[in-house]
Amino acid sequence: MKQIISGILSLSLLSTISCGLSDNTKRLILSTSIGCGVGLALGAVYDEAQRKKDSKDKKNDIQRQIKSSLAMEKKKPQNKGKIVGLGAGCLAGLGTGFYLNTMYDNMAEEMKKQGITLTKSERGGETVALTATMDGGIAFEDGKADLKGKGKENIDKLAEALAAYPETKVNISGHANKTGSEDLNLSLSKDRAVTAKNALTSNGVENKRIGTIEGLGSSSPLKGVDPKDGSNRRVEVEIVPAS
């Protein structure tokens, strides 16, 4: 039943995206949405050996279709600056690595414009998480945890991206530069993480998608940056599969 519901949700979302495209592209997107909904379970009508082969072929075909469809959507003038997403049910059918790589490809450029650096974390050659690092230099003043400058725009854009990829959750960590006492830095960095969490949830990110919230003080400065530098006043949001 869950697979059927996921298929319907994916079909609805991607059918909406397909408006204005050619008939061939519409058919491609519709078939992709169905594939997201049922994933590898489509092979269940075959015997075990055939199912495994067909499932692998189906998954690869779906991945190619989605990549092609998203590339076309990103090129459309009216979608410039928007985050192109995947519907519910896609994670199970496409796998963690492909899902997160697609998210990265469609987020990184727009995030960079907002002062957010997006990086991948890999294990065994597969992407297992994305980390969005918000530029502390434009988000937090020294000794404060409230967002300033482009901080609000950062959160808005990140919330938009998370809405487009519903099968993810986030872990939030706050950081401080190495000035003052570490007790104060730990408290301040936790407050910054909570500020980011509240900003995300007020922009439509459900509480159930929020994982850990922690303050790391000045213990994890940016690589190659003086621990006292103001850019270490930042928040990092780790994006991982919801499952």
C-alpha positions as CSV (number, residue, x, y, z in Angstrom):
1,M,0.0,0.0,0.0
2,K,2.8,2.4,0.8
3,Q,4.4,1.8,-2.6
4,I,1.0,2.5,-4.3
5,I,0.6,5.8,-2.3
6,S,4.2,6.8,-3.1
7,G,3.6,6.1,-6.8
8,I,0.5,8.3,-6.8
9,L,2.4,11.2,-5.1
10,S,5.3,10.9,-7.5
11,L,2.9,10.8,-10.5
12,S,1.1,13.9,-9.3
13,L,4.2,15.9,-8.7
14,L,6.1,15.0,-11.9
15,S,2.9,15.2,-14.0
16,T,2.6,18.8,-12.9
17,I,6.3,19.5,-13.8
18,S,5.7,18.0,-17.3
19,C,3.2,20.7,-18.4
20,G,4.3,22.4,-21.5
21,L,6.7,19.7,-22.6
22,S,6.5,17.5,-25.7
23,D,4.4,14.3,-25.6
24,N,7.5,12.1,-25.6
25,T,9.0,14.0,-22.7
26,K,5.7,13.8,-20.8
27,R,5.6,10.1,-21.3
28,L,9.2,9.8,-20.1
29,I,8.4,11.8,-17.0
30,L,5.2,9.9,-16.2
31,S,7.1,6.6,-16.6
32,T,9.8,8.0,-14.3
33,S,7.2,8.9,-11.6
34,I,5.8,5.4,-11.7
35,G,9.3,4.0,-11.3
36,C,9.9,6.2,-8.3
37,G,6.7,4.9,-6.7
38,V,7.3,1.2,-7.0
39,G,11.1,1.1,-7.3
40,L,12.6,-2.3,-7.8
41,A,9.3,-4.1,-6.9
42,L,8.3,-4.0,-10.5
43,G,10.4,-7.2,-11.0
44,A,8.2,-9.2,-8.6
45,V,6.2,-10.7,-11.5
46,Y,9.3,-12.6,-12.7
47,D,11.1,-15.5,-11.3
48,E,14.0,-14.7,-8.9
49,A,16.8,-14.7,-11.4
50,Q,14.9,-12.7,-14.0
51,R,13.6,-10.3,-11.4
52,K,17.1,-9.3,-10.3
53,K,18.2,-8.7,-13.8
54,D,15.1,-6.7,-14.8
55,S,15.2,-4.7,-11.6
56,K,18.7,-3.6,-12.2
57,D,17.9,-2.7,-15.8
58,K,14.7,-0.9,-14.8
59,K,16.6,1.1,-12.1
60,N,19.3,2.1,-14.5
61,D,16.7,3.1,-17.1
62,I,14.7,5.2,-14.5
63,Q,17.9,6.9,-13.4
64,R,18.7,7.9,-17.0
65,Q,15.2,9.1,-17.6
66,I,15.1,11.2,-14.4
67,K,18.5,12.7,-15.2
68,S,17.4,13.7,-18.7
69,S,14.1,15.1,-17.5
70,L,15.7,17.2,-14.8
71,A,18.3,18.5,-17.1
72,M,15.5,19.7,-19.5
73,E,13.6,21.3,-16.6
74,K,16.7,23.2,-15.4
75,K,17.2,24.7,-18.9
76,K,13.7,26.2,-19.1
77,P,14.0,30.0,-18.7
78,Q,11.1,30.1,-16.2
79,N,12.9,27.6,-13.9
80,K,16.2,29.5,-13.8
81,G,17.1,30.0,-10.1
82,K,14.6,27.3,-8.9
83,I,15.4,24.0,-7.3
84,V,14.2,21.0,-9.4
85,G,13.2,18.1,-7.1
86,L,12.1,14.5,-6.9
87,G,8.8,13.2,-5.8
88,A,7.9,11.0,-2.9
89,G,8.8,7.3,-3.4
90,C,12.0,8.0,-5.4
91,L,14.5,7.1,-2.8
92,A,13.5,3.5,-2.6
93,G,13.5,3.0,-6.3
94,L,16.7,5.0,-7.1
95,G,18.9,4.4,-4.2
96,T,20.6,6.8,-1.7
97,G,23.6,7.6,-3.9
98,F,21.6,8.6,-7.0
99,Y,19.0,10.5,-5.0
100,L,21.6,12.6,-3.1
101,N,23.7,13.2,-6.2
102,T,20.6,14.4,-8.1
103,M,19.9,16.7,-5.1
104,Y,23.5,18.0,-5.2
105,D,23.4,18.7,-8.9
106,N,20.2,20.7,-8.7
107,M,21.1,22.6,-5.5
108,A,24.9,23.4,-5.5
109,E,24.8,26.3,-8.0
110,E,21.8,28.0,-6.4
111,M,23.1,27.5,-2.9
112,K,26.5,29.1,-3.8
113,K,24.7,32.2,-4.9
114,Q,23.2,32.5,-1.4
115,G,26.5,32.1,0.4
116,I,26.0,28.4,1.1
117,T,28.6,25.8,0.4
118,L,27.3,22.3,-0.4
119,T,29.7,19.3,-0.1
120,K,29.3,15.6,-0.5
121,S,30.2,12.9,2.0
122,E,31.0,9.5,0.5
123,R,31.3,6.0,1.8
124,G,32.6,3.1,-0.4
125,G,32.3,5.4,-3.4
126,E,28.6,6.2,-2.8
127,T,27.2,9.6,-1.7
128,V,25.7,9.1,1.8
129,A,25.1,12.7,2.9
130,L,25.3,16.3,1.8
131,T,26.4,19.2,4.1
132,A,25.2,22.8,3.6
133,T,27.6,25.2,5.3
134,M,26.1,28.7,5.8
135,D,28.6,31.5,5.5
136,G,29.0,32.7,9.1
137,G,30.5,36.0,8.0
138,I,27.1,37.2,6.6
139,A,24.9,35.3,9.0
140,F,26.0,35.8,12.6
141,E,27.5,38.7,14.4
142,D,30.2,38.1,17.0
143,G,28.6,36.9,20.2
144,K,25.1,36.6,18.8
145,A,22.9,33.8,17.6
146,D,20.3,35.7,15.6
147,L,20.4,35.7,11.8
148,K,21.4,38.8,10.0
149,G,22.2,40.0,6.5
150,K,21.7,37.1,4.0
151,G,21.1,34.6,6.8
152,K,17.3,34.8,6.2
153,E,17.8,34.3,2.4
154,N,20.0,31.3,3.2
155,I,17.4,29.6,5.2
156,D,14.6,30.4,2.7
157,K,16.6,28.8,-0.1
158,L,17.6,25.8,1.9
159,A,14.0,25.2,3.0
160,E,12.9,25.4,-0.7
161,A,15.5,22.7,-1.5
162,L,14.4,20.5,1.3
163,A,10.8,20.8,0.2
164,A,11.8,19.6,-3.3
165,Y,13.4,16.5,-1.9
166,P,11.0,15.2,0.8
167,E,12.7,11.9,1.5
168,T,15.5,13.6,3.5
169,K,16.1,14.8,7.0
170,V,18.6,17.1,8.5
171,N,21.1,17.2,11.4
172,I,22.1,20.8,12.4
173,S,25.3,21.9,14.1
174,G,26.3,25.4,15.2
175,H,29.8,26.7,15.4
176,A,31.7,29.6,16.9
177,N,35.1,31.2,16.3
178,K,37.8,30.8,18.9
179,T,37.3,34.0,21.0
180,G,36.1,34.2,24.6
181,S,35.6,31.2,26.9
182,E,34.7,27.8,25.4
183,D,31.7,27.4,27.7
184,L,30.3,30.6,26.1
185,N,31.2,29.3,22.6
186,L,29.4,26.0,23.2
187,S,26.3,27.8,24.4
188,L,26.4,30.3,21.6
189,S,26.9,27.6,18.9
190,K,24.0,25.6,20.2
191,D,21.8,28.7,20.1
192,R,22.8,29.3,16.5
193,A,21.8,25.7,15.6
194,V,18.5,26.2,17.3
195,T,18.0,29.5,15.4
196,A,18.6,27.7,12.1
197,K,16.2,24.9,13.1
198,N,13.4,27.3,14.0
199,A,13.9,29.2,10.8
200,L,13.7,26.0,8.7
201,T,10.5,24.8,10.5
202,S,8.9,28.2,10.1
203,N,9.6,27.9,6.4
204,G,7.7,24.6,6.1
205,V,10.2,22.0,7.0
206,E,8.4,19.5,9.2
207,N,9.7,18.9,12.7
208,K,9.9,15.1,12.0
209,R,12.6,15.9,9.4
210,I,14.8,17.5,12.0
211,G,17.4,15.1,13.5
212,T,20.1,16.1,15.9
213,I,20.7,19.7,17.0
214,E,24.1,20.4,18.6
215,G,26.6,23.1,19.4
216,L,30.2,22.3,18.8
217,G,31.7,25.5,20.0
218,S,35.1,26.4,18.4
219,S,36.2,22.7,18.2
220,S,35.7,22.4,14.4
221,P,37.0,25.4,12.6
222,L,36.9,25.6,8.8
223,K,39.8,23.9,7.1
224,G,42.6,26.3,6.3
225,V,41.0,29.1,8.3
226,D,42.3,30.7,11.5
227,P,40.1,29.5,14.3
228,K,39.6,33.1,15.4
229,D,38.3,34.2,12.0
230,G,34.7,35.3,11.9
231,S,33.8,32.9,9.1
232,N,33.8,30.1,11.8
233,R,30.6,31.6,13.2
234,R,28.4,29.4,11.1
235,V,25.8,26.7,11.0
236,E,26.2,23.4,9.1
237,V,23.2,21.4,8.0
238,E,23.8,17.7,7.2
239,I,21.2,16.3,4.7
240,V,20.7,12.6,4.9
241,P,18.1,10.1,3.6
242,A,15.0,10.0,5.8
243,S,15.0,6.2,5.9
